[in-house]
Amino acid sequence: MQLDDITRLAWEVRHYGAVGNGLVDDTAALQLAIDRSNAGGGGRVLVSAGTYRCGTVELRTNVELHLAPGSRLVADPDHSGELVVMTGQRNVAITGTGMIDAGDSARAAVVITDCDDVDLRGPTVAGSDAGIEIIGSRGITIDGSRVRAAGTGLLLRAEDQDAGNRDLIVVNSSFRSAAVGIKINGSARRCAFSSLVLGDCGIGIEFGAGPVDQLRFAELIIGADVPLLWSGDAPNRSITVAGLSIAGR
């Protein structure tokens, strides 16, 4: 996402009723700020320092969700779905050094489905089942993020093998998961993974069902019981690995 592509107008979530004390449900206020930004042509939705308890928040086209230092989006304890989602959107970003924390209740912290041109730059992401889940999307960049999950740190999957993930860049990030650091389950093409740390993982990188092509892994540090696992039987073509450091947990 290039900020020149959208208006630089900032939409402060507190101006739309968010409290940020960790007690009040801020879902409606966050969603209102996002929707107003989208309706106005796009812009930056600013989440200032504080703890914002919420259910599912849906990002829209041309909207940047900026998590300022000291900000946390925390899943409501009674919420069992996803925390931050985007479906069928384009030119979306999550930036800043704040945190998206799905806690022990929400299924996943961030879910991107059938989207184009999405950037995640800087935030810390914590999930119970999955940290970041990308489904059938194109032009996704994850840069400078720290992801923790009980299940899978980064999950790439495709509900339709003909509409898998394409043109993904994952760089300068870390993934820590009790189960799998990165799992590629479904068609994936032209994806680059570089300068990553996968630590404290049961499995470092797992290739599941679905064909993959033109995947590149470079400068990875993997600390896992099983560093690499092929669990599917689909054809894999053109996988390049360079600069891989492997150690047990």
VONU-589930 format. One record per residue (C-alpha): residue number from 1; residue in three letters; chain; x, y, z. Coordinates in steps of 0.1 Angstrom, whole numbers. Example, Ala and Ser with C-alpha at 12.3 -4.5 7.8 and 13.67 -1.06 7.14 Angstrom:
2
+-----+---------+--------+-------+-------+-------+
| num | residuo | cadena |  east | north |    up |
+-----+---------+--------+-------+-------+-------+
|   1 |     ALA |      A |   123 |   -45 |    78 |
|   2 |     SER |      A |   137 |   -11 |    71 |
+-----+---------+--------+-------+-------+-------+
//
This chain:
249
+-----+---------+--------+-------+-------+-------+
| num | residuo | cadena |  east | north |    up |
+-----+---------+--------+-------+-------+-------+
|   1 |     MET |      A |     0 |     0 |     0 |
|   2 |     GLN |      A |    14 |    34 |   -10 |
|   3 |     LEU |      A |     0 |    62 |    12 |
|   4 |     ASP |      A |     0 |    85 |   -18 |
|   5 |     ASP |      A |   -28 |    62 |   -31 |
|   6 |     ILE |      A |   -51 |    73 |    -4 |
|   7 |     THR |      A |   -60 |   105 |    14 |
|   8 |     ARG |      A |   -37 |   113 |    44 |
|   9 |     LEU |      A |   -66 |   123 |    65 |
|  10 |     ALA |      A |   -65 |   106 |    99 |
|  11 |     TRP |      A |   -96 |    92 |   115 |
|  12 |     GLU |      A |   -90 |    90 |   153 |
|  13 |     VAL |      A |  -110 |    61 |   168 |
|  14 |     ARG |      A |  -116 |    80 |   200 |
|  15 |     HIS |      A |  -134 |   107 |   181 |
|  16 |     TYR |      A |  -160 |    80 |   172 |
|  17 |     GLY |      A |  -166 |    68 |   207 |
|  18 |     ALA |      A |  -137 |    44 |   214 |
|  19 |     VAL |      A |  -126 |    45 |   251 |
|  20 |     GLY |      A |   -95 |    22 |   251 |
|  21 |     ASN |      A |   -97 |    12 |   287 |
|  22 |     GLY |      A |   -99 |   -25 |   281 |
|  23 |     LEU |      A |  -133 |   -27 |   298 |
|  24 |     VAL |      A |  -157 |   -11 |   273 |
|  25 |     ASP |      A |  -166 |   -29 |   241 |
|  26 |     ASP |      A |  -150 |    -6 |   214 |
|  27 |     THR |      A |  -161 |   -27 |   184 |
|  28 |     ALA |      A |  -188 |    -3 |   171 |
|  29 |     ALA |      A |  -165 |    28 |   175 |
|  30 |     LEU |      A |  -136 |    11 |   156 |
|  31 |     GLN |      A |  -159 |    -1 |   129 |
|  32 |     LEU |      A |  -175 |    34 |   125 |
|  33 |     ALA |      A |  -142 |    51 |   121 |
|  34 |     ILE |      A |  -132 |    25 |    95 |
|  35 |     ASP |      A |  -164 |    28 |    76 |
|  36 |     ARG |      A |  -163 |    66 |    76 |
|  37 |     SER |      A |  -128 |    66 |    63 |
|  38 |     ASN |      A |  -138 |    42 |    35 |
|  39 |     ALA |      A |  -169 |    62 |    26 |
|  40 |     GLY |      A |  -147 |    94 |    24 |
|  41 |     GLY |      A |  -123 |    78 |    -1 |
|  42 |     GLY |      A |   -99 |    62 |    24 |
|  43 |     GLY |      A |   -73 |    73 |    48 |
|  44 |     ARG |      A |   -56 |    64 |    81 |
|  45 |     VAL |      A |   -76 |    52 |   110 |
|  46 |     LEU |      A |   -55 |    60 |   140 |
|  47 |     VAL |      A |   -57 |    38 |   171 |
|  48 |     SER |      A |   -39 |    57 |   199 |
|  49 |     ALA |      A |   -23 |    42 |   230 |
|  50 |     GLY |      A |   -48 |    22 |   251 |
|  51 |     THR |      A |   -64 |   -12 |   252 |
|  52 |     TYR |      A |   -94 |   -16 |   230 |
|  53 |     ARG |      A |  -117 |   -46 |   237 |
|  54 |     CYS |      A |  -136 |   -57 |   207 |
|  55 |     GLY |      A |  -152 |   -84 |   186 |
|  56 |     THR |      A |  -146 |   -88 |   148 |
|  57 |     VAL |      A |  -135 |   -56 |   131 |
|  58 |     GLU |      A |  -137 |   -55 |    93 |
|  59 |     LEU |      A |  -112 |   -34 |    73 |
|  60 |     ARG |      A |  -122 |   -18 |    40 |
|  61 |     THR |      A |  -107 |    -8 |     7 |
|  62 |     ASN |      A |   -82 |    22 |     8 |
|  63 |     VAL |      A |   -81 |    22 |    47 |
|  64 |     GLU |      A |   -49 |    20 |    67 |
|  65 |     LEU |      A |   -53 |     9 |   103 |
|  66 |     HIS |      A |   -25 |    25 |   122 |
|  67 |     LEU |      A |   -17 |    10 |   157 |
|  68 |     ALA |      A |     2 |    37 |   176 |
|  69 |     PRO |      A |    29 |    27 |   202 |
|  70 |     GLY |      A |    11 |    14 |   233 |
|  71 |     SER |      A |   -21 |     5 |   215 |
|  72 |     ARG |      A |   -37 |   -30 |   218 |
|  73 |     LEU |      A |   -67 |   -45 |   201 |
|  74 |     VAL |      A |   -78 |   -73 |   224 |
|  75 |     ALA |      A |  -105 |   -99 |   217 |
|  76 |     ASP |      A |  -135 |   -98 |   239 |
|  77 |     PRO |      A |  -133 |  -129 |   262 |
|  78 |     ASP |      A |  -167 |  -140 |   248 |
|  79 |     HIS |      A |  -157 |  -136 |   212 |
|  80 |     SER |      A |  -148 |  -168 |   194 |
|  81 |     GLY |      A |  -144 |  -156 |   158 |
|  82 |     GLU |      A |  -117 |  -136 |   141 |
|  83 |     LEU |      A |  -104 |  -103 |   154 |
|  84 |     VAL |      A |   -94 |   -83 |   124 |
|  85 |     VAL |      A |  -107 |   -94 |    90 |
|  86 |     MET |      A |  -108 |   -82 |    54 |
|  87 |     THR |      A |  -127 |   -99 |    26 |
|  88 |     GLY |      A |  -127 |   -89 |   -11 |
|  89 |     GLN |      A |  -110 |   -56 |    -3 |
|  90 |     ARG |      A |   -80 |   -39 |   -20 |
|  91 |     ASN |      A |   -53 |   -14 |   -10 |
|  92 |     VAL |      A |   -55 |   -20 |    28 |
|  93 |     ALA |      A |   -28 |   -17 |    54 |
|  94 |     ILE |      A |   -22 |   -24 |    91 |
|  95 |     THR |      A |     8 |    -4 |   103 |
|  96 |     GLY |      A |    25 |     8 |   135 |
|  97 |     THR |      A |    40 |    -9 |   165 |
|  98 |     GLY |      A |     8 |   -17 |   184 |
|  99 |     MET |      A |    -6 |   -51 |   191 |
| 100 |     ILE |      A |   -35 |   -73 |   178 |
| 101 |     ASP |      A |   -42 |   -98 |   205 |
| 102 |     ALA |      A |   -68 |  -125 |   198 |
| 103 |     GLY |      A |   -62 |  -140 |   233 |
| 104 |     ASP |      A |   -75 |  -174 |   241 |
| 105 |     SER |      A |  -110 |  -170 |   228 |
| 106 |     ALA |      A |  -108 |  -157 |   192 |
| 107 |     ARG |      A |  -100 |  -182 |   165 |
| 108 |     ALA |      A |   -75 |  -160 |   146 |
| 109 |     ALA |      A |   -60 |  -125 |   150 |
| 110 |     VAL |      A |   -59 |  -114 |   113 |
| 111 |     VAL |      A |   -77 |  -130 |    84 |
| 112 |     ILE |      A |   -72 |  -118 |    48 |
| 113 |     THR |      A |   -96 |  -134 |    22 |
| 114 |     ASP |      A |   -97 |  -127 |   -15 |
| 115 |     CYS |      A |   -79 |   -94 |   -12 |
| 116 |     ASP |      A |   -54 |   -75 |   -33 |
| 117 |     ASP |      A |   -25 |   -53 |   -22 |
| 118 |     VAL |      A |   -25 |   -56 |    15 |
| 119 |     ASP |      A |     4 |   -45 |    38 |
| 120 |     LEU |      A |    11 |   -55 |    74 |
| 121 |     ARG |      A |    41 |   -35 |    85 |
| 122 |     GLY |      A |    52 |   -35 |   121 |
| 123 |     PRO |      A |    25 |   -48 |   144 |
| 124 |     THR |      A |    28 |   -76 |   169 |
| 125 |     VAL |      A |     1 |  -102 |   163 |
| 126 |     ALA |      A |   -10 |  -129 |   188 |
| 127 |     GLY |      A |   -35 |  -156 |   181 |
| 128 |     SER |      A |   -49 |  -187 |   197 |
| 129 |     ASP |      A |   -55 |  -209 |   167 |
| 130 |     ALA |      A |   -38 |  -188 |   140 |
| 131 |     GLY |      A |   -19 |  -155 |   141 |
| 132 |     ILE |      A |   -23 |  -144 |   104 |
| 133 |     GLU |      A |   -44 |  -164 |    79 |
| 134 |     ILE |      A |   -43 |  -155 |    42 |
| 135 |     ILE |      A |   -69 |  -171 |    19 |
| 136 |     GLY |      A |   -68 |  -168 |   -19 |
| 137 |     SER |      A |   -53 |  -134 |   -20 |
| 138 |     ARG |      A |   -28 |  -115 |   -41 |
| 139 |     GLY |      A |    -1 |   -89 |   -35 |
| 140 |     ILE |      A |     2 |   -93 |     3 |
| 141 |     THR |      A |    33 |   -80 |    21 |
| 142 |     ILE |      A |    42 |   -88 |    58 |
| 143 |     ASP |      A |    72 |   -68 |    69 |
| 144 |     GLY |      A |    86 |   -62 |   104 |
| 145 |     SER |      A |    59 |   -81 |   122 |
| 146 |     ARG |      A |    61 |  -103 |   153 |
| 147 |     VAL |      A |    36 |  -132 |   154 |
| 148 |     ARG |      A |    28 |  -156 |   182 |
| 149 |     ALA |      A |     2 |  -183 |   181 |
| 150 |     ALA |      A |    -7 |  -215 |   198 |
| 151 |     GLY |      A |   -17 |  -231 |   165 |
| 152 |     THR |      A |    -1 |  -217 |   133 |
| 153 |     GLY |      A |    18 |  -184 |   131 |
| 154 |     LEU |      A |    12 |  -178 |    94 |
| 155 |     LEU |      A |   -13 |  -199 |    75 |
| 156 |     LEU |      A |   -17 |  -197 |    37 |
| 157 |     ARG |      A |   -46 |  -216 |    23 |
| 158 |     ALA |      A |   -70 |  -217 |    -6 |
| 159 |     GLU |      A |  -106 |  -227 |    -6 |
| 160 |     ASP |      A |  -104 |  -230 |   -44 |
| 161 |     GLN |      A |   -72 |  -244 |   -58 |
| 162 |     ASP |      A |   -76 |  -223 |   -89 |
| 163 |     ALA |      A |   -77 |  -191 |   -68 |
| 164 |     GLY |      A |   -48 |  -197 |   -44 |
| 165 |     ASN |      A |   -24 |  -172 |   -30 |
| 166 |     ARG |      A |    -2 |  -152 |   -54 |
| 167 |     ASP |      A |    27 |  -127 |   -51 |
| 168 |     LEU |      A |    33 |  -127 |   -14 |
| 169 |     ILE |      A |    63 |  -112 |     4 |
| 170 |     VAL |      A |    71 |  -121 |    40 |
| 171 |     VAL |      A |   102 |  -104 |    53 |
| 172 |     ASN |      A |   120 |   -92 |    84 |
| 173 |     SER |      A |    95 |  -109 |   107 |
| 174 |     SER |      A |    93 |  -136 |   134 |
| 175 |     PHE |      A |    69 |  -164 |   140 |
| 176 |     ARG |      A |    66 |  -184 |   172 |
| 177 |     SER |      A |    41 |  -211 |   175 |
| 178 |     ALA |      A |    37 |  -242 |   196 |
| 179 |     ALA |      A |    24 |  -261 |   165 |
| 180 |     VAL |      A |    35 |  -247 |   131 |
| 181 |     GLY |      A |    55 |  -215 |   123 |
| 182 |     ILE |      A |    44 |  -212 |    86 |
| 183 |     LYS |      A |    20 |  -235 |    69 |
| 184 |     ILE |      A |    12 |  -235 |    31 |
| 185 |     ASN |      A |   -19 |  -254 |    25 |
| 186 |     GLY |      A |   -33 |  -249 |   -10 |
| 187 |     SER |      A |   -21 |  -234 |   -42 |
| 188 |     ALA |      A |     6 |  -208 |   -38 |
| 189 |     ARG |      A |    27 |  -191 |   -65 |
| 190 |     ARG |      A |    54 |  -164 |   -66 |
| 191 |     CYS |      A |    59 |  -161 |   -29 |
| 192 |     ALA |      A |    91 |  -149 |   -12 |
| 193 |     PHE |      A |   101 |  -155 |    24 |
| 194 |     SER |      A |   133 |  -138 |    36 |
| 195 |     SER |      A |   150 |  -127 |    68 |
| 196 |     LEU |      A |   127 |  -146 |    91 |
| 197 |     VAL |      A |   130 |  -162 |   125 |
| 198 |     LEU |      A |   108 |  -192 |   133 |
| 199 |     GLY |      A |   113 |  -200 |   169 |
| 200 |     ASP |      A |    99 |  -223 |   196 |
| 201 |     CYS |      A |    79 |  -242 |   169 |
| 202 |     GLY |      A |    68 |  -278 |   167 |
| 203 |     ILE |      A |    71 |  -276 |   129 |
| 204 |     GLY |      A |    90 |  -248 |   113 |
| 205 |     ILE |      A |    75 |  -248 |    77 |
| 206 |     GLU |      A |    48 |  -272 |    66 |
| 207 |     PHE |      A |    37 |  -278 |    30 |
| 208 |     GLY |      A |     2 |  -293 |    30 |
| 209 |     ALA |      A |   -22 |  -301 |     1 |
| 210 |     GLY |      A |   -21 |  -281 |   -31 |
| 211 |     PRO |      A |     5 |  -273 |   -57 |
| 212 |     VAL |      A |    31 |  -246 |   -51 |
| 213 |     ASP |      A |    54 |  -229 |   -76 |
| 214 |     GLN |      A |    81 |  -202 |   -76 |
| 215 |     LEU |      A |    85 |  -201 |   -39 |
| 216 |     ARG |      A |   118 |  -187 |   -25 |
| 217 |     PHE |      A |   131 |  -190 |    11 |
| 218 |     ALA |      A |   162 |  -171 |    20 |
| 219 |     GLU |      A |   180 |  -162 |    53 |
| 220 |     LEU |      A |   157 |  -181 |    76 |
| 221 |     ILE |      A |   165 |  -191 |   112 |
| 222 |     ILE |      A |   144 |  -221 |   122 |
| 223 |     GLY |      A |   142 |  -234 |   158 |
| 224 |     ALA |      A |   118 |  -263 |   157 |
| 225 |     ASP |      A |   114 |  -300 |   165 |
| 226 |     VAL |      A |   107 |  -306 |   128 |
| 227 |     PRO |      A |   122 |  -278 |   107 |
| 228 |     LEU |      A |   106 |  -287 |    73 |
| 229 |     LEU |      A |    76 |  -310 |    67 |
| 230 |     TRP |      A |    59 |  -321 |    34 |
| 231 |     SER |      A |    25 |  -335 |    46 |
| 232 |     GLY |      A |     7 |  -333 |    12 |
| 233 |     ASP |      A |    11 |  -351 |   -21 |
| 234 |     ALA |      A |     5 |  -323 |   -46 |
| 235 |     PRO |      A |    32 |  -314 |   -70 |
| 236 |     ASN |      A |    58 |  -288 |   -58 |
| 237 |     ARG |      A |    78 |  -270 |   -85 |
| 238 |     SER |      A |   106 |  -244 |   -83 |
| 239 |     ILE |      A |   112 |  -241 |   -46 |
| 240 |     THR |      A |   144 |  -222 |   -38 |
| 241 |     VAL |      A |   161 |  -223 |    -4 |
| 242 |     ALA |      A |   192 |  -203 |     5 |
| 243 |     GLY |      A |   208 |  -192 |    37 |
| 244 |     LEU |      A |   189 |  -216 |    60 |
| 245 |     SER |      A |   200 |  -220 |    97 |
| 246 |     ILE |      A |   183 |  -249 |   115 |
| 247 |     ALA |      A |   184 |  -257 |   152 |
| 248 |     GLY |      A |   162 |  -277 |   176 |
| 249 |     ARG |      A |   141 |  -260 |   202 |
+-----+---------+--------+-------+-------+-------+
//
